[in-house]
Amino acid sequence: MTRTIRTLRTTAGSILAEIGAAVGTFVAFTWLTGHLVIAGSRLLEWSTADSWVPEAGLWIGVLAVATTGTIWLEHGGSRYLRANAHAGRDFAWLGVCYLPILFLPAGYALWTLVDGPGFLINLYLAACVLCAGWLAFDGGLERLSLETAQFGWAFLVVLCAVLAVVTLESLLSLSSILETLLGAWILEPTVGAVAAVSIQLLALHVGFGEAP
């Protein structure tokens, strides 16, 4: 009886792991395809209003591409690419959540100093997914001696910092208080960039400053 229960638990765990990997892969592929489409439309200054393609049809196409990629990867594509077939969950966490937020302070600092076109944001988000694919599927984590949890800790530092700033600004008008106490210079873009870089360095130290 005990052996049967263990077998059932193992089987159920394997099924849930496979489902989680497939769902994660689909989410990441959808995120990647969607941002590539948005970046392309912004770069070409194209919109569905200027063509015969309805917006709903465009996003159905995005979902179809993501679905096709997920099915292919789950049914032999991972073996063809010699990729980790069970890394879909890490792929999604890294590409959709951890990497985009982790490097948000550096991106903010750069954006305050160099105002670039909007499609670069979408290309950055797409690049995060591609980087996550290398880390999760192609052994990048092992080669760099890193773990997904380390990215998670660094992500939490940035997320908490952003939430703290947004909350203080909403409830207490933080910018006005700082301007009153320290002067108008505290609201200069350069100061904001320095603060963002400081948060970035703190997040990297928390996540990767020590060996796991």
Backbone hydrogen bonds in HBPLUS format (Angstrom, degrees):
<---DONOR---> <-ACCEPTOR-->    atom                        ^
c    i                          cat <-CA-CA->   ^        H-A-AA   ^      H-
h    n   atom  resd res      DA  || num        DHA   H-A  angle D-A-AA Bond
n    s   type  num  typ     dist DA aas  dist angle  dist       angle   num
A0005-ILE N   A0001-MET O   3.02 MM   4  6.33 155.9  2.08 148.7 154.6     1
A0006-ARG N   A0002-THR O   2.94 MM   4  6.23 158.8  1.99 149.4 155.4     2
A0007-THR N   A0003-ARG O   2.92 MM   4  6.13 153.9  1.99 144.8 152.1     3
A0008-LEU N   A0004-THR O   2.91 MM   4  6.17 158.9  1.95 149.0 154.7     4
A0009-ARG N   A0005-ILE O   2.88 MM   4  6.11 157.7  1.93 149.7 155.9     5
A0010-THR N   A0006-ARG O   2.89 MM   4  6.09 158.7  1.94 148.1 153.9     6
A0011-THR N   A0007-THR O   2.89 MM   4  6.09 162.7  1.92 151.2 156.0     7
A0012-ALA N   A0008-LEU O   2.85 MM   4  5.98 164.7  1.88 149.5 154.2     8
A0013-GLY N   A0009-ARG O   2.84 MM   4  5.97 155.4  1.90 144.5 151.9     9
A0014-SER N   A0010-THR O   2.94 MM   4  6.17 154.0  2.01 146.1 152.8    10
A0015-ILE N   A0011-THR O   2.94 MM   4  6.21 159.7  1.98 151.7 157.2    11
A0016-LEU N   A0012-ALA O   2.93 MM   4  6.12 165.7  1.95 151.8 155.6    12
A0017-ALA N   A0013-GLY O   2.92 MM   4  6.05 151.7  2.00 143.1 151.2    13
A0018-GLU N   A0014-SER O   2.97 MM   4  6.20 156.1  2.03 147.5 153.3    14
A0019-ILE N   A0015-ILE O   2.92 MM   4  6.18 158.8  1.96 151.0 157.2    15
A0020-GLY N   A0016-LEU O   2.84 MM   4  5.99 160.8  1.88 147.2 152.8    16
A0021-ALA N   A0017-ALA O   2.92 MM   4  6.11 153.4  1.99 143.8 151.0    17
A0022-ALA N   A0018-GLU O   2.97 MM   4  6.18 158.2  2.02 146.5 152.1    18
A0023-VAL N   A0019-ILE O   2.88 MM   4  6.09 165.7  1.90 155.3 159.2    19
A0024-GLY N   A0020-GLY O   2.92 MM   4  5.97 160.9  1.95 144.9 150.8    20
A0025-THR N   A0021-ALA O   2.95 MM   4  6.09 157.4  2.00 144.5 150.6    21
A0026-PHE N   A0022-ALA O   2.96 MM   4  6.17 159.5  2.00 148.1 153.7    22
A0027-VAL N   A0023-VAL O   2.94 MM   4  6.16 163.0  1.97 153.4 157.6    23
A0028-ALA N   A0024-GLY O   3.01 MM   4  6.19 166.2  2.03 150.4 154.1    24
A0029-PHE N   A0025-THR O   2.89 MM   4  6.03 161.2  1.92 150.6 156.3    25
A0030-THR N   A0026-PHE O   2.90 MM   4  6.03 156.3  1.95 148.0 154.6    26
A0031-TRP N   A0027-VAL O   2.94 MM   4  6.16 160.3  1.98 148.9 154.3    27
A0032-LEU N   A0028-ALA O   2.88 MM   4  6.10 161.2  1.92 150.1 155.1    28
A0033-THR N   A0029-PHE O   2.87 MM   4  6.00 175.8  1.87 153.9 155.3    29
A0034-GLY N   A0030-THR O   2.87 MM   4  5.87 163.7  1.90 149.1 154.5    30
A0035-HIS N   A0031-TRP O   3.12 MM   4  6.23 163.4  2.15 146.3 150.2    31
A0036-LEU N   A0032-LEU O   3.01 MM   4  6.22 151.4  2.09 149.6 158.1    32
A0037-VAL N   A0033-THR O   2.97 MM   4  6.18 155.6  2.03 150.4 156.8    33
A0038-ILE N   A0034-GLY O   2.98 MM   4  6.24 160.9  2.01 148.5 153.8    34
A0039-ALA N   A0035-HIS O   2.86 MM   4  5.92 161.8  1.89 143.6 149.2    35
A0040-GLY N   A0036-LEU O   2.92 MM   4  6.03 158.5  1.97 143.2 149.3    36
A0041-SER N   A0037-VAL O   2.93 MM   4  6.15 159.7  1.97 150.2 155.6    37
A0042-ARG N   A0038-ILE O   2.94 MM   4  6.13 155.7  2.00 150.0 156.5    38
A0043-LEU N   A0039-ALA O   2.87 MM   4  6.00 157.3  1.92 147.6 154.5    39
A0044-LEU N   A0040-GLY O   2.95 MM   4  6.05 158.6  2.00 147.9 153.3    40
A0045-GLU N   A0041-SER O   2.86 MM   4  5.56 106.2  2.42 127.5 143.8    41
A0046-TRP N   A0041-SER O   2.76 MM   5  4.74 159.3  1.80 142.3 148.3    42
A0050-ASP N   A0047-SER O   3.02 MM   3  5.55 153.0  2.10 111.3 119.1    43
A0051-SER N   A0048-THR O   3.20 MM   3  5.25 166.9  2.22 108.0 110.2    44
A0058-LEU N   A0054-PRO O   3.03 MM   4  6.39 147.2  2.15 147.7 157.0    45
A0059-TRP N   A0055-GLU O   3.14 MM   4  6.50 158.7  2.18 152.9 156.6    46
A0060-ILE N   A0056-ALA O   2.91 MM   4  6.14 143.2  2.05 144.3 155.4    47
A0061-GLY N   A0057-GLY O   2.98 MM   4  6.17 147.9  2.09 140.0 148.2    48
A0062-VAL N   A0058-LEU O   3.05 MM   4  6.45 144.7  2.18 138.9 148.8    49
A0063-LEU N   A0059-TRP O   3.02 MM   4  6.25 161.7  2.05 144.3 148.0    50
A0064-ALA N   A0060-ILE O   2.85 MM   4  6.07 148.0  1.96 143.0 152.8    51
A0065-VAL N   A0061-GLY O   2.93 MM   4  6.17 156.8  1.98 149.2 154.3    52
A0066-ALA N   A0062-VAL O   3.00 MM   4  6.26 163.7  2.02 150.5 155.1    53
A0067-THR N   A0063-LEU O   2.84 MM   4  5.98 156.1  1.89 145.4 152.4    54
A0068-THR N   A0064-ALA O   2.90 MM   4  6.06 162.1  1.93 147.8 152.7    55
A0069-GLY N   A0065-VAL O   2.93 MM   4  6.14 164.2  1.96 151.9 156.1    56
A0070-THR N   A0066-ALA O   2.97 MM   4  6.12 155.6  2.03 145.1 151.9    57
A0071-ILE N   A0067-THR O   2.92 MM   4  6.13 167.7  1.94 155.3 158.3    58
A0072-TRP N   A0068-THR O   2.95 MM   4  6.09 164.4  1.97 150.7 155.5    59
A0073-LEU N   A0069-GLY O   2.97 MM   4  6.07 160.8  2.01 144.5 150.0    60
A0074-GLU N   A0070-THR O   2.91 MM   4  6.05 156.1  1.97 150.3 157.0    61
A0075-HIS N   A0071-ILE O   2.95 MM   4  5.97 131.2  2.20 142.5 154.2    62
A0077-GLY N   A0072-TRP O   2.74 MM   5  5.25 141.1  1.89 160.2 153.1    63
A0078-SER N   A0073-LEU O   3.14 MM   5  5.10 145.8  2.26 131.7 127.1    64
A0080-TYR N   A0076-GLY O   3.02 MM   4  6.28 155.5  2.08 150.3 157.5    65
A0081-LEU N   A0077-GLY O   2.93 MM   4  6.15 152.2  2.00 148.2 155.3    66
A0082-ARG N   A0078-SER O   2.84 MM   4  5.69 107.1  2.38 128.9 146.4    67
A0083-ALA N   A0078-SER O   2.71 MM   5  4.80 162.6  1.74 148.7 151.9    68
A0082-ARG N   A0079-ARG O   3.15 MM   3  4.72 146.1  2.27  90.3 100.5    69
A0084-ASN N   A0137-PHE O   3.03 MM  53  4.83 153.8  2.10 124.6 132.5    70
A0087-ALA N   A0084-ASN O   3.40 MM   3  5.64 159.0  2.45 117.6 115.7    71
A0091-PHE N   A0087-ALA O   2.86 MM   4  6.00 154.2  1.92 154.1 162.8    72
A0092-ALA N   A0088-GLY O   3.02 MM   4  6.27 153.4  2.09 145.5 150.4    73
A0093-TRP N   A0089-ARG O   3.03 MM   4  6.32 171.0  2.03 155.3 157.6    74
A0094-LEU N   A0090-ASP O   2.89 MM   4  5.93 168.1  1.91 152.0 155.8    75
A0095-GLY N   A0091-PHE O   2.92 MM   4  5.86 164.1  1.94 144.9 150.2    76
A0096-VAL N   A0092-ALA O   2.89 MM   4  5.52 162.8  1.92 146.1 151.2    77
A0097-CYS N   A0093-TRP O   3.16 MM   4  5.21 141.3  2.32 120.0 130.9    78
A0098-TYR N   A0093-TRP O   2.74 MM   5  5.97 164.8  1.76 163.5 165.7    79
A0099-LEU N   A0094-LEU O   2.91 MM   5  5.49 161.2  1.95 142.4 148.8    80
A0101-ILE N   A0097-CYS O   3.32 MM   4  6.28 164.2  2.35 150.2 154.9    81
A0102-LEU N   A0098-TYR O   2.76 MM   4  5.69 156.4  1.82 155.7 164.0    82
A0103-PHE N   A0099-LEU O   3.29 MM   4  6.32 163.4  2.31 152.6 152.6    83
A0104-LEU N   A0101-ILE O   3.07 MM   3  4.95 164.9  2.10 107.4 110.3    84
A0107-GLY N   A0103-PHE O   3.08 MM   4  6.31 157.3  2.13 147.6 154.5    85
A0108-TYR N   A0104-LEU O   2.81 MM   4  6.04 155.5  1.87 155.0 161.9    86
A0109-ALA N   A0105-PRO O   2.90 MM   4  6.14 162.7  1.93 151.1 155.4    87
A0110-LEU N   A0106-ALA O   2.99 MM   4  6.20 161.4  2.02 147.7 152.7    88
A0111-TRP N   A0107-GLY O   2.86 MM   4  6.00 152.9  1.93 144.1 152.3    89
A0112-THR N   A0108-TYR O   2.95 MM   4  6.17 145.8  2.07 150.4 158.1    90
A0113-LEU N   A0110-LEU O   3.22 MM   3  5.34 133.6  2.45  97.0 109.1    91
A0114-VAL N   A0110-LEU O   2.79 MM   4  5.88 155.1  1.85 153.9 161.9    92
A0120-LEU N   A0117-PRO O   3.22 MM   3  5.98 159.7  2.26 119.0 124.4    93
A0121-ILE N   A0118-GLY O   3.10 MM   3  5.79 148.0  2.21 117.0 124.0    94
A0123-LEU N   A0119-PHE O   3.01 MM   4  6.34 154.2  2.08 147.9 155.7    95
A0124-TYR N   A0120-LEU O   2.86 MM   4  6.04 148.3  1.96 141.9 150.4    96
A0125-LEU N   A0121-ILE O   3.01 MM   4  6.33 157.9  2.06 148.1 153.4    97
A0126-ALA N   A0122-ASN O   2.92 MM   4  6.15 152.7  1.99 145.3 153.1    98
A0127-ALA N   A0123-LEU O   2.82 MM   4  5.98 151.8  1.90 143.1 151.4    99
A0128-CYS N   A0124-TYR O   2.96 MM   4  6.27 142.3  2.11 144.1 154.0   100
A0129-VAL N   A0126-ALA O   3.11 MM   3  5.25 122.3  2.46  97.3 111.1   101
A0130-LEU N   A0126-ALA O   3.11 MM   4  6.51 157.6  2.16 149.3 155.4   102
A0131-CYS N   A0127-ALA O   2.86 MM   4  6.07 160.0  1.90 150.4 155.9   103
A0132-ALA N   A0128-CYS O   2.87 MM   4  6.02 152.2  1.95 140.7 149.0   104
A0133-GLY N   A0129-VAL O   2.86 MM   4  6.13 146.1  1.97 145.4 154.6   105
A0134-TRP N   A0130-LEU O   3.15 MM   4  6.52 151.9  2.24 144.9 151.0   106
A0135-LEU N   A0131-CYS O   2.96 MM   4  6.26 161.3  1.99 150.4 155.9   107
A0136-ALA N   A0132-ALA O   2.81 MM   4  5.90 167.5  1.82 155.1 158.1   108
A0137-PHE N   A0133-GLY O   2.84 MM   4  5.43 150.3  1.93 137.4 146.8   109
A0138-ASP N   A0134-TRP O   3.21 MM   4  4.84 134.2  2.44 110.0 122.6   110
A0140-GLY N   A0134-TRP O   3.07 MM   6  5.56 148.4  2.17 145.6 140.2   111
A0141-LEU N   A0135-LEU O   3.13 MM   6  4.97 156.2  2.19 130.2 123.3   112
A0143-ARG N   A0139-GLY O   3.00 MM   4  6.24 160.3  2.04 154.0 160.0   113
A0144-LEU N   A0140-GLY O   3.03 MM   4  6.14 149.5  2.13 145.6 152.7   114
A0146-LEU N   A0141-LEU O   2.82 MM   5  4.93 171.3  1.83 149.2 151.2   115
A0145-SER N   A0142-GLU O   3.13 MM   3  4.82 153.2  2.20  95.5 103.5   116
A0150-GLN N   A0147-GLU O   3.04 MM   3  5.53 139.3  2.22 110.0 120.0   117
A0151-PHE N   A0148-THR O   3.10 MM   3  5.39 121.1  2.46 104.0 117.4   118
A0152-GLY N   A0148-THR O   3.09 MM   4  6.46 147.5  2.20 143.8 153.8   119
A0153-TRP N   A0149-ALA O   2.98 MM   4  6.34 149.3  2.08 150.7 156.7   120
A0154-ALA N   A0150-GLN O   3.17 MM   4  6.44 166.1  2.19 149.5 152.8   121
A0155-PHE N   A0151-PHE O   2.85 MM   4  5.98 153.4  1.92 145.5 153.7   122
A0156-LEU N   A0152-GLY O   2.98 MM   4  6.21 150.8  2.07 144.1 151.2   123
A0157-VAL N   A0153-TRP O   3.19 MM   4  6.52 149.9  2.28 146.4 153.4   124
A0158-VAL N   A0154-ALA O   3.26 MM   4  6.62 164.8  2.29 152.3 154.6   125
A0159-LEU N   A0155-PHE O   2.89 MM   4  6.08 166.4  1.91 155.0 159.6   126
A0160-CYS N   A0156-LEU O   2.87 MM   4  5.94 165.1  1.89 148.6 152.4   127
A0161-ALA N   A0157-VAL O   3.04 MM   4  6.22 155.9  2.10 145.3 152.1   128
A0162-VAL N   A0158-VAL O   2.92 MM   4  6.17 162.4  1.95 155.7 160.0   129
A0163-LEU N   A0159-LEU O   2.91 MM   4  6.11 168.1  1.93 154.1 157.6   130
A0164-ALA N   A0160-CYS O   2.89 MM   4  5.97 151.7  1.97 143.1 151.1   131
A0165-VAL N   A0161-ALA O   3.03 MM   4  6.26 161.9  2.06 149.3 153.4   132
A0166-VAL N   A0162-VAL O   2.94 MM   4  6.15 169.8  1.95 156.5 159.5   133
A0167-THR N   A0163-LEU O   2.89 MM   4  5.92 159.9  1.93 144.6 150.7   134
A0168-LEU N   A0164-ALA O   2.95 MM   4  6.05 167.6  1.97 149.4 153.2   135
A0169-GLU N   A0165-VAL O   2.92 MM   4  6.01 155.8  1.98 147.1 154.3   136
A0170-SER N   A0166-VAL O   2.95 MM   4  6.06 150.7  2.04 142.4 150.4   137
A0171-LEU N   A0167-THR O   2.88 MM   4  6.00 164.6  1.90 155.9 159.7   138
A0172-LEU N   A0168-LEU O   2.84 MM   4  5.32 151.8  1.91 133.9 143.5   139
A0173-SER N   A0169-GLU O   3.15 MM   4  4.31 131.3  2.40 107.8 113.4   140
A0176-SER N   A0173-SER O   3.07 MM   3  5.60 123.2  2.41 111.4 124.4   141
A0177-ILE N   A0173-SER O   3.21 MM   4  6.56 158.0  2.26 153.4 160.0   142
A0178-LEU N   A0174-LEU O   2.94 MM   4  6.18 167.2  1.95 160.0 162.9   143
A0179-GLU N   A0175-SER O   2.96 MM   4  6.08 155.6  2.02 143.2 150.3   144
A0180-THR N   A0176-SER O   2.96 MM   4  6.14 153.0  2.04 144.6 151.6   145
A0181-LEU N   A0177-ILE O   2.95 MM   4  6.17 158.7  2.00 152.0 157.7   146
A0182-LEU N   A0178-LEU O   2.81 MM   4  5.70 165.3  1.83 151.8 156.4   147
A0183-GLY N   A0179-GLU O   2.87 MM   4  4.57 137.0  2.05 114.5 126.0   148
A0186-ILE N   A0183-GLY O   3.35 MM   3  6.15 159.4  2.40 118.1 122.0   149
A0187-LEU N   A0184-ALA O   3.09 MM   3  5.79 162.6  2.12 120.6 125.4   150
A0188-GLU N   A0185-TRP O   3.11 MM   3  5.37 167.1  2.13 113.4 115.9   151
A0191-VAL N   A0188-GLU O   3.06 MM   3  5.44 124.1  2.38 107.9 120.9   152
A0192-GLY N   A0188-GLU O   3.20 MM   4  6.61 160.0  2.25 153.6 159.4   153
A0193-ALA N   A0189-PRO O   2.87 MM   4  6.13 149.3  1.96 147.9 156.7   154
A0194-VAL N   A0190-THR O   2.97 MM   4  6.26 154.5  2.03 146.4 152.6   155
A0195-ALA N   A0191-VAL O   2.95 MM   4  6.23 161.5  1.99 152.3 157.2   156
A0196-ALA N   A0192-GLY O   2.95 MM   4  6.13 154.2  2.02 143.7 150.9   157
A0197-VAL N   A0193-ALA O   2.94 MM   4  6.18 157.9  1.99 148.9 154.5   158
A0198-SER N   A0194-VAL O   2.97 MM   4  6.21 151.2  2.06 145.7 153.8   159
A0199-ILE N   A0195-ALA O   3.03 MM   4  6.36 155.6  2.09 147.7 153.5   160
A0200-GLN N   A0196-ALA O   2.89 MM   4  6.17 152.4  1.97 145.6 154.2   161
A0201-LEU N   A0197-VAL O   2.91 MM   4  6.17 159.0  1.95 151.7 155.8   162
A0202-LEU N   A0198-SER O   2.98 MM   4  6.22 155.8  2.04 146.3 153.2   163
A0203-ALA N   A0199-ILE O   2.91 MM   4  6.14 160.2  1.95 150.7 155.6   164
A0204-LEU N   A0200-GLN O   3.00 MM   4  6.25 160.9  2.04 150.8 155.9   165
A0205-HIS N   A0201-LEU O   2.94 MM   4  6.10 149.8  2.03 142.7 151.2   166
A0206-VAL N   A0202-LEU O   2.92 MM   4  6.17 162.1  1.96 153.0 157.3   167
A0207-GLY N   A0203-ALA O   2.94 MM   4  6.10 162.6  1.97 149.8 154.8   168
A0208-PHE N   A0204-LEU O   2.77 MM   4  5.56 159.8  1.81 142.9 149.7   169
A0209-GLY N   A0205-HIS O   2.76 MM   4  4.15 137.3  1.94 121.6 124.9   170
